[in-house]
Amino acid sequence: MSMCPKKDIHSLYLDDELPSEYKAEYESHVKNCPKCAKELKVLESLRSLMQANDSATELSPSELNSSFD
């Protein structure tokens, strides 16, 4: 990978949706690119926060229905 990947590639990697033939190349790039390593770390942190908040948030059926309005 000669250029930094687009931001959505980082998300695909985190979600384990990056095709296997690209994973080694991506991981090698991130290992050698401080900019991408930082981007990945930020996204990992955000993901952790969202997962923590997700498990703590429960909506009642009426709250859930009103969210579609």
Secondary structure, DSSP 8 states (H G I E B T S, - for coil): --S---HHHHHHHHTT-S-HHHHHHHHHHHHH-HHHHHHHHHHHHHHHHHHHHHHH----HHHHHHTT-
